[in-house]
Every structure is written in structure tokens, then in C-alpha cells.
Amino acid sequence: MSSDKFVFRAVADRGRCCGYGLCASICPEVYKLDDNGLVYFDDDRIAPELEEAAREGAAACPAEALWLVKIEE
């Protein structure tokens, strides 16, 4: 990622993920889908320039399996 300053990280409850893929279609830089269609992250840290898209992707999850948390400094 292009930023050294990360304020948020993405969290997924993979047990709740139903594989709709809305998150990955909205923000593919953060949300990836494995071979079973379940969400995972290459890196769960959210670059500032991706925060809005990452929030939109999490909010689009019908299973409410995604959210962002503030990284403790």
C-alpha cells in the first residue's frame, strides 16, 4: 500500500460470511475472496485513501461480517 500511516484495520467474522462478494466488488483492494467465496485480507491494514471504500464494502455485507477498528497508537 502507498501509505505508511494506517489508522484502521479491517476485521472479518468468516463464520458469518456467506460469500455474497459485495465487499470485494466495492473495495477489491482490501476485500478478497478465497476459493470458497469467503472474505479474507492480504493485509488487514487500511490505507487512508481506501478508508471510505473499505467502510462502504463493510456496510454492504448482508451478513454484517465486516467492520473496521481503529489501530491503537
Order of alpha helices (4+ residues) and beta strands (2+ residues): beta-alpha-beta-beta-beta-alpha-beta
